[in-house]
Amino acid sequence: MARYLTPAKIGLLALIELYVEETVPNDAIIPVLSFLASHILDSDLQGTMASTPGAANRWQRAERTIGLVVSIQDFEDLLLPFPAVDRLPGRRLWDRFLEKLWGIDCLDALQTFFSRQPRVLARTREELRRMTELGEEPPSGILLARNSPLGAFVRKAVLEFTRVQFHHSAELWKAFVKYRQPTVSYWGRRNPQCGRLSIDSVLMEGQHEWGSFTDVIAVTAYGGILMDEEDGALPVSTDDIESLLEFQIDQIQKYGARVPAEIKAKFHAMLKDSHVVPSLSHYLNFSDAWRSGDYPSAFDYLHRYFDYTMQNRDRLFYHYALMNLAIVQSDFGCHKEAMATMLETISTARENKDNTCLNFCLNWFYHFGRAHPDLVQDLEANSMIGSGKEALAFLRAKAKETGMLVLRSSALLSEAKLNMANGESIAGAMENLVRSSHIIVEKNMKSLFGSQLSVTTSLWDRLGISYLSTMTSEVFLRVHGPSACFDDELKMVCRLAGTLAGKGKYNEAFAKLEDGIDRNSLRAAKPNQYWHLYRGLVKLRRDLHHNDLDTAETLLAQLLQIGSEELDPDVVFIIDSLHIEALIRRKDFDAAYEKIERLIVKFRDDHRDLSLRIRLLLAKAHLFDCMGRPERGFSIIMRAASLAWRARLLTLLWQAVGALANILNAMGEFPAAVQLVEAVLPRSMESENAFNTGMLYSILADARMGQAGKAKQAMTTMEETTGATAAAASLMNNQSTELFTKAHEALECAFNHFSAAEDLEKQCETLAKKATLMKLLGDHARAEEYAARYMALKRQSSSGEHSSVWRTDMGMP
């Protein structure tokens, strides 16, 4: 394998020659220069100009590099559409390029080709002075600056050719002949004098002298090239291999996705001809095995990489090996081992005074402690930098000292999340978000937009402004998704799917999960598990609302088998909350109560997110309501409402106020319940959660019915005791009728929202209330209609036919 020069690079040199000789037409200049820059520089100009954004474009550079090394087809695709600059009929720029390549007709011509390459470079001051002394005219036309990208490439190619030994230059010549061979038929049609032996002018000139032995000599020199036999060896250089390795590792680390199978197969075909396997290939194999979930292979490749790279016995890179090992152990659920390994990494990095590694490890350890507080509890108690805000302030100061902008921005985002988790000032969280955003935008750190907008979306959700949360997620996916880490993209898609499921749009939620994700990126183990898990959660929520408890319990049994150590804490809580809801729907109140109490104690001891603790309090109050003892939840709801108001968790506040109104209904305080519900209903509708809004309307209807019942009772009492006048009786009767009408309107709105959420149990409950109300009003026909629809929904619930019939009954789309 050559160190640098390949037939593809000879093609690039020929293309540069065409450009310098001004034989490239004006309309082809930009495509030609973009092609050259994309293959010579590390930047991907063609990918930047591509019209198709997304994950598919991320690997195009590797595909183009491999394609250029393997075949001459890329040159043809570039040059064939453009005419030659002399505008001769039928002549294309591709023909002029082939003239350059077929002009190199022997090994001596290859030597001549490289010896004339310095003529495309601008002359140095010394060379110009010498030319003036000799009376020569300085060259005119296009000349490449010696330090320009194209000039540096030409100089390096010439230097590498002068360094190669004779047998290496002979191998390069044979590889070039093979690389050029696919164009022989086209070149033969354009040049009738081209013969079978035109690949080498020495054979053409010597065939008269050698006679019949010419073919034997040709086969001896060129093997199966003349007979179109396939040769497995690819004309690739060590420089190409290392460039592809670095690119693939950069893509894996930046986006968190695995190498596509096609590119992986092509790269392995290139690597198999190498006698020396680059040590970086072991790190690439480690990254791929890690992403695929193959822990033993990842562990083995990691050891191989650092065994090959650490030739000397000092501990210069030892802490980087430990850092990678700790991250892998954490990803595979070995959290105790990961914590011990990371502590050793921190100690070694401190000994080596590697501040970059030390700060990264401290940042990782902070997030690890937030996810697994039980493991680091004793460490935080003995830590000198404290925990929470103190640790983040320390990280921010160190990041500013060392100029680690990524760490500084990440610390600010973590501080904003900590403010929200502890229920502290929203203004403080917003300040940290703005400061982090300023750093990200000023330094154009595209990979951090995902984390930034994810925290922003959480803030809007907590404030109950659902449309801003959805808009932020859509902006991220459309604008920043192609340049963001896939984990951030996946979580944004899942968040949008959860929002759609909250509106009852389950089909759209599943479509978002199916169509909004790049399939190659899902080949990684962790994202694939998260994606399948979230699909299961959406389906579980739909089954619970459809009252399909058997299917829901089957799904729950699968979800609960997954260890909590392997999942994000937020996902674990979603599974637990859906499990509690399933137990309540099964009327297994004892198990539900025990689970709620256990989670409350655990979250209080671990100092978990305040919103999670408030949700548990609401679930406990809901459990008392389902048991027929709503008054027992009064103090719980008051505490939940107080905490939600203090932390500005407005979505939870509306739920708490609704639960408080329900308790007031049970206590007979109907006017107060109406005031509470009417105050929060408009804001609850902004949160776009159909089920919660339906519950508020149902509670409002109960309060209206209670008011109407009290009005009826007061009128009856007045007639029995004092004998009310006809005008007073009529007034009170009209008042109660108006209250009944308002109750019916509230029930109608509640039914519409429960229909949107596809909750069969609540729809049946609402229809039963409407039938009872119509019977009280004396409208038996409508009461029978509601009763019939109630029975139809019950049959649907028992048969499992969850269609949209109940929507069409109400004229809904």
N, C-alpha and C positions, 0 to 999 in steps of 0.2 A: 504493500500500500504506500502510495506517495505521501510525502509530508504536506505538500501544499498544492502542487500543480496537477490539474486534471484536464481532460479534453473540454469539459464545460468552461473552464477558465480560459482556454485557448479561444473558444468561441466568443467569450466576453471581450477578450483582447482584440479579436477581429472586428467586433461590433464597435468598439471604441475607435479603431482605425477608420472605419467607415464614417463615424461621426466627425472625426478630426479632418478627414479629407473632404468634408462637406458634400458627401454623396447621400446624405439622409434628407428627404424632402421636409419642408417646413411642418406639415401636418403630422409627421412621424417623430419630430424631435422630442416632444414631451413624453409620448409613450416609450421611446427608446431610452431616454434618460431615467425615467421612472423604473424601467426594467433593470437598467444597470445599477441604479442606486439600491433597489430592493435586494439584489443579489450580492452587492459589494459591501453595503453598509449593514449595520444591525437593525436599522429602522425599516419599517414595513410600509413604504409609500403606496404600493399597490393596494394593500389592505386598508389604508386610510382613505383611498379614493373609491373603495368598493361601495356599491350602492346597497348591498345587503348587509345590514348590521346583525349582530347576534353571535351566539357561541360558535356557529359554523365557520365564521371568518377567522376565529382565533388560530386555527391550525392550517390556514391556507399558506402561510409562509413556509412551514415545514413541507407541505405538499409540493410547493413550487421548487424548493431547494432540492428535494429528492427527485422531482421530475426533471429538473435541469441536469442533474448529475447523471441520471439514467438514460435520458433520451434527448435527441436534438429537436424534438417536436415543439418545445416551448419557443425556440428561436423561429421556427416556421410559423407558429400561430401569431407571433409578434410582427414579423416582417412581411408576410405574404399579402396582407390587405393593402399595403402601400405601394404605389408605383415607384420605379427608379427615378432618380432626380433628372436624368437626361430625357425622360418621357418617351423613350423608344417604345414602339407598339409591342405589347405583350411582355415587356420587361418589368419585373417587380423588384422591390428592394431585397427580397429573398434571393433573387438571382445574383445581385451584387455581393451578397453575403457568401453565397456558395462559391463565387469566383475567388474570394479570399481563402476559403477553406480548401478548395481543390487546387489552389495555387501552391499550397503546402504539399508537394507531391513526393517528398522523400525526407529522410532523416536530416540530410544536409539543408533542405529547404526549411525544415523546422528550426534548425540552428539560425538560419538567415532571418526567419520571421522574428525570433526573439532578439536578434542583434539589431534589428531596425526599430524596435519598439521605443527606445529612448528618443527617437526623432519626434514623437508626438508630444514630448515634454518641453516646457519653456526652458530656454537656455539660462544657465547661471551667469552671474556677472563675469566670472572668470572666462567662461566659454565665449561670451560676447566680445570680451576684450581680445581674445586670441583670434576670433574670426575677423575682427577689425584689422588686426596686424597683418593677417594673411590676405586682406582685401576681399574677403567673402561677404556676401550680402546676408544679413540675419534672416531667418525663416519668417514667412508671413502666413496668414490664415489662422485657423483655430489651433491654439497650443494649450496644453493642460498645465496648470500650476503644479509644481512639484509636490506641494503639500495639500493639494486638493484631494478629495476622496478618489477620483478616477486616477489622478497622477500618482498617488500613493499606491494604488492597486497595481498600476503598470510597473512602478519601480520595484515593488515586492516580487512580482511575477518574474521580472528579469533577473533579480538577485537570486531567487530560488532556482531558476534554470541554470545559472552559472555555477551553483553549488552542487547540482546533482551529478552523480557519476555516470559513466557512459552507459552501463547496462540499465540504469534507471531512466535515462533519456530514451533508450531504445524501447523500454516498456511503455513509456509515455507515448511514443510514436505509434506503437501497435494499438494502444488503447484509443488514440485519436482516430486511427484508420477505422476501427470498429465503430466508434461513435459516429463517424461521418458516413458509414456505409449505407444506412437507410435512405440517403439522398441520391444514391448512385443511379437509380432509374430516372429520376427527374433530371439529374445533371446530364445523363446520356441523351435524353430527348432534346435538351437545349444545345448540346454540343455533340454533333455526330461523330467527331473524331475521337470521342471517349470510348475506350475499349475495356475489355475485361481486366486488363492489367494496369489500368490507369491509376489505380490506388498508389502505385509507386513508379516514378519515372525511371528508376534504375532497372526495373523489370522490363519496361517498355523499350529502353535503349539496348538492353542486353539480350532480348529475345532472338535477334538475328544471329548473335554469336553463340548463344547456348542451345538454340534449337529446341528439341523436344524436352531437354532438361529444365527448361524455363518453368514449367508447371511444378516440377519437383522442388525447385528452389523456392518458388512462391509458397507452396504448401509448407515447406520447412520453415520459412520465415514468418508466415502469417497464420499457420494452423488452419482452423476451420472457417476463417473469415470469408475466404473466397468461395467456399461451398455453402455459405449461409447456415452454418451449424451454430447452435446456441452455446454460448460460453457463460457459465454461472458467475464468473468474476465480474464485479461492477467497477467502473473507473472512478473510485471515490478516494479522497485524500483524508489524512488525519485531521486536517483543518475543518473539512466538512463534517466529519463525525463529531468533533468536539463542539462545533457550532450548533449542530442539531441537538446534541445532548444538553447543552446549556439552555437552548430555546425550550425544549420539552420540560426540563426541570423548572424553568421560570414560569411556564404556563401552569404546571401543576401547583406550584406554590402560590401563584397569584390568583388563580381562579378555583383551585380545589377540585379540578376535574381530572379524570384519567386520560391517558393518550388514546385517541381513537384506534380501533383494532386495525384498520387499513394502514395507518401511518406506522403503527407498531410493527406490523409484518414487514413493511418495506424497509424500515430501519434495521430490523434484525437481519434482513437479507443483505444489507450493506455492511453490517457489522461482522457477518460470518467470514468474510474474506480477510479480515484484519488478523494479523499474527499477534498483535499486542492489543488486548482489550483495555480501553481507557478506564481508569479507576472511577471516573464520574458515571460510567454506565451502571456500576453497582448502586450508586445513590439513586439513579433513575429507576432501577428495578426495585429498590427499597420503597421509593415514593409510590410506585404503581401497586406494589403488594400491600402497602399501608392503606391506600385508597380502596383497594378491592376487598379489604377485610381479612387478608391472609396474614395473621399475626406471626406464625412461625417463620414464613418466608421473609417478612419485613424485618424481623429480628435478625435473621441470618444475613441478609443483604446489608443491613446497617453495620454489623460487625465486620463484614468483608470490606466495606468502603473505608471505614476508619482504620482497619488493619493495613490496607494498601496505602493509605495516604499518610499515616503516621510512621514514617520511616525512622525518624529519630526518636529517642526515648524521652524527650521532654514532654511536659503536659500542656503544650501550647494549644492543641485542639481537643484535648480530653474532655473539657467541659461542654464543647459543642456536641460531641458524641453522647454525653449524658443528657443534654437538653433534648436532643431528638428522641432518645430512648424514653425519657419521661413523658413526652407528648404522645408517643405511640402507646405507652402503657396506659395513659389516661384515656385515650380513644378506645382502647379495647377493654375498658372496665377494670383494670388493675390499679385502682386509685391509691391504695396504701403504698404499693411499690412505686407508683409515679411520684407521690409526695416525697418519699425517701430519696429517690433519684434526683428530683429537682432540688432538694435541700443540699445534696452533695454538689450539684451543679453550681448553686449559688456560692457555696464555700470555695470551690475551685476557681470560679470566675473572680471572686474577691481576691484570692491569692495571686492570680495572674493580672490583676488590675484591668480586667476587660470590662469596662463600664457598659459598653453596648450590650454584651451578653447578660451582664448582671441586671441591668434595668429591664430587659425583656423578660428575664426569669421572674423578677419581682412582680411585674405586671401580670404574667401568667399565673403566678401563685395567688395574687389577689383574686382574680376571676375564679380560680380553682376553689379558693376558700368560700366565695359567695355561692358556688354550686354545691359544695360539700362542707357545710359549716361544722358538722360533727367530727370530721377528720382533723381540722386545723384549730379546734377550739382551745386545746392546751397550748398550742404554739402561739396563738394570738395573745393569750394571757401573759406569756413570757416575752412577747416581742417588744423591743424598745421603740419601734416606730408606731406601735399601736395597731388599730384595725380601722377599717372603714375610711372615714375622711382623713385621718392622719396619714394612713398609708398612701392614699391618693395624692395628698398634698406633697408628700415626700417624693413620689414618682414624678409629679409635675415639675418639682424643683430640679430633680436630677435630669429629667429630659430636657429642660431648658438649658442646663449647664452643658450637657453633651451635644446639644443641637439635634436631638432625636425628635423630629416634628411629629412623626407617626405616633410615638409613645405619648407625646404631650397631648395630641388631639384625642387619643384613646383614653387618657386619664381624665380629660375634661368630660368626655361622653360618659365614662363610668361614674363620675361625680354627679352628673345630671340624673343618671339612672338611680343612684343611691339616694338623692334628694327625693325622687318620686317614690321609691320603695319605702322610705321612712316617713312619708307623708309630710315632708317639709315644704318650704316655700316653692311655689310654682315659678315665681320670678327668678329665684336662684337657679332652678333647673334650666329655665329659658336662657339665662345669662351664660351658663356653661355651654349650652347648645350653640349660641351665637358665637362665642369665642372659638369653639371647635370648628364651626363652619367657616369662620374667617381664615383659620390656618389652612383648612382643606382647600378652600377656593383660591387663596393667595398662592399656595404652592402647587395647585392643580394635582392634588393627590386623589386621583379618580377611584382608587380601590377603597377609599374610606367613605365614599358617598353612601354606600349601603348601610354601614353602622350609623352614620349621622341621621339618615332619613328614617331608619328603623326606630331610633329613640324618639325622633320627632313624631312619628306615627303613634307611638305609645302615648306620648303626651296628649295628642288630640283625642285619642280614645278615652283617656282618663278624664278629659274635660267634657266628654260627651258630644264632641263635634265630629260625628262619623264621616260626614262628607269631606271634611278636610283630611281625615285619615286616609280615606279611599283615594282622594286626589293625589296625596303625597306618594302613596304606593304606586299608583299608575304612572306618575311622573318618573319615579325611580326605574320602573320596568321599561318604559319607553325611551328614556334619555340615558340613564346611567347603567342599565342592566348589562349591556355588552361589555363594559369595562369593569364590572364589579365581580367580587367573589361569588361563586355559584351558591354558597351557603346563604348569603344575604338575599340573592335572587329567589331561592327556593322559599325562604321564610316569608318574603313579601308576597309571593304567589299564594302560599298557604294562608297568610293573613287575609288576603282578598277573598279566597275561597271560604274562609270562616265567616267573613262579613256577609257574603252571599247566602251562606247557609243560615245565618241569623235572620235574614230577610225571608227565608223559606224558599230561596231559589236554589234548590239542591242540584238540579240538572246543570244549571250554569256553574255552580261550584265545582262539580265533577269535571265539566268541560274546561274550566280554568286550570284545574290540576292536570288534565290530560294534555291540553294544547299549549299551555304557557311554559312548559319545561322542555329543555333540550335533552333528548334521549341519551346521548352519549354521556352527558354529565351525570345521569342517574346510574351509570355503571359503577360509580363509587359507592362503597358499602354504606357509609353513614347517611349521605343524602337519600339513597334508595330506601333505607329503613325509615327515615323521617317522612318521605313522601308516602310510602305505603301506610305508615302509622296515621298520617293526617287524613288520608282517604278513609281509613277505618273509623276515625273519629267523626268525620262528616256523616258517614253511613250510620254510625251508632246513634248520633243525634237525630237523624231522620227516622230510624227505627223506633226510638223512644217516643218521638212525636206521633208516629203512626200507631203507637201502642202495640207494636210487634215485639213483645217482651222476650219471647223465646229466641228470636234472631239476635236481639240486643244482648241477651245474656251469653249467647255463644261468642259474639264478638268481644264482649267484656272479658270472658274467660281467657281469650287469646291475648288481649291487651294487658291484662293483669299478670300474665305469666312473664312478661318482659320485665327484667329487673329495673328498679328505679335508678340504679347506678348507671345504666346504659342510656338513659333518656335525659332530656333537658328538664329542669325542675318545673317549668311552666307546663310542659306537656304532661308530666306526671300528675300535676294538680287537675288538669282537664279530665284525665282518665278517672281520677278519684271523685271529682264532682259528678261526672256522668254515672259512675257506679252508685253514688249516693242517690241520685235521681232515680235510677233503676230500682234500687231497694225500696224507695218511697212508693213508686208506682206499683211494686209488688206487695205493698202493705207490710213489708218486713221492717217495722219501725225500730225494733230493738237493735238490729244489725246496723241500720242507718245511724241511729243515735250513737252507738259505740264507735263507729268509724269517724263521725264528726268530732266527737270528744277527743279521740286519739290524735286526729290531725290538728285540732286547736292547741293541744298541749305541745305537740311537736313543733308547730310553727312559732309558738310563743318562745320556746326554749332556743330555737335556731335563729330568732330575730328575722324571720322571713318577711317578704313583701307585705306591707300593710293591706293592700287590696285583697290578697289571698285570705288574710284573717277576717276581713269584713265579709267576703263571700261565704266563709264558713259560718259566720254569725247569721247571715241571711238564710243559709240552708238550714240552720238549727231552728230558726223562727218558722220557716216554711214547714219543717217537720212537725212542730207543735200544732200548726194550723191544720195539717192533714190528719192529725190525731184527734181533731175536734177540741183542742185546748189552746186556741190562739192567744188567750190572755197571758199564758205562761211565757210567751216570747216578748212581752212588753219591754222589760228592762234590757233584753238582748237587742231588740230593734233600736231602742233609744241610744244604746252604746254604739251600734253600727252606724246609725245616722250621724251621731256626733263625730265619730272617727272619719266617716266619708266627707263630712262638711269641712273638717279641719284639713284633710289632705286634698280637698277639692277633687275627690273622685265622684264626679257628678253622676255618671251612669249608675253607680252603686247607690248614690244618694237617692235617686228617683225610685229605685227598687225599695230602699229602706222606708221612704215616705209612703209608698204604696202598701208595704206590709204594715206600717203603723196605722194607716187608714183602715186596713182590714181589721186590725185589733179594735179600733174605735167603733167599727160597725158591730163587732161582736159585743161591745160594751153598750151599744145603743146610742153612741154619740155620732149620729148620722150627719148633722150639719158640719161638724168639725172635719169629718172624713171627706165630705164633698169639697170643702175648702182646700184641704191638702191635695187631693187628687187633681182638682182643676188647676192648681198652682203649678204642678209638675208635669202635667200631660203634654203641653206644647214642647217642653224641653226634652221629654222622653221620646217624642216622635222624631226629634232631630238625631237621636242616636241610632235610628233606623233598625231597631231590634223589634221585630213584629210581635214576638211572644211577650216581651215585657210590656209593650204598649197595650196589647190585648188584655193582660192581667190588670192594668190600671183601669181600663174601660170596664172590665167586669166588676172590679171593686166599686167604681163609680155607680154602676147600675145597682149594685147591692145597697149602696147608701141612698140612692134615689128611691128604691123600693122601700127601704126603711122609713124614709121621710114620708112617703105616700101612706104607708101603713099607719104611722103615727098620726097623720092628718085624718085618716079615716076613723081611727080610734078616738081622737079628740072630738070629731063631729058626732060620733055615736054617743059618747059620754055627755056631750052638751045637750043632745036631743033627749036623753033619758033623764037628765037632772033638771035643766032649766027650760027645756023646750025652746030650741032656737027658732028664730024667724025663718021664713022661706028664703029671704034674700041672703041671710047669713049661711044657711045650709047650702044654697046654690053656690055661694062664693067658695065655701070650703070644699064642695064637691068638685068644682072646676080646678081648684088648687091641687087636689089629689090626682085628678085626671091628668093635669099638666105634668105632675111628677111621674106618673106612670108612663106618659109619653116620652119624657126625658130618659127614664130608665130603659124603655124599649130602644130608643136611639143609641144609648150607650151599649146595650146588648148587641145591637146591629153592628156597631163599630168593633166591639170585641170579637164578634164572630168573623168579621172580615179579616181582622189581624190574625186570629187563630187559624183561619183558612190559609192565609198567606204563609204562616209558619207550618202548616200541614199538621197541626196538633189535633188528633181525633178526639182524645179524651176531653179537652177543653171545648171543642166544638160541640160534642154531645152535651156537656154540662150547660153550655150557653143555650143550645136549642131547648133543653129541658126547662131552663128559666124562662125562655120566651114563650113556650107552650103554657107554662103556669101563669104567666102574666096575661096572656090572651084569654085564658079561662077566667081569670079574675075580672077582666074587662068585659066578659060576656061574648067575646068573639070566638065561638066554638069552631068555626070553620078554619080559621087560621091556627087555632090551637091544634086541631087534628092534622093540619098540614105540617106544623113543626114536629109533632109527634111522629108522623110518618118519616120525615127526614131524619129524625133522631134514630129510629129503628134501622133505616137504611145505612146510616153511618156505623151503627153498632154491628150490623152484619158485615160491612166492609172491614171493620176492625178485627172481627173474629175470623174472617176468611183470608185476610192478608192482602186483599185487593186494594192497594193504595193508589187510586187514580185521582184525577182532578175533577171528579163528578161534583164534589161539594162546592167547587169554585164555579162551575157552570150553573149550578142551582141559583147562585147569587148574582149571576150575570157578570162574574169576574173573568178577566182574560186568562 
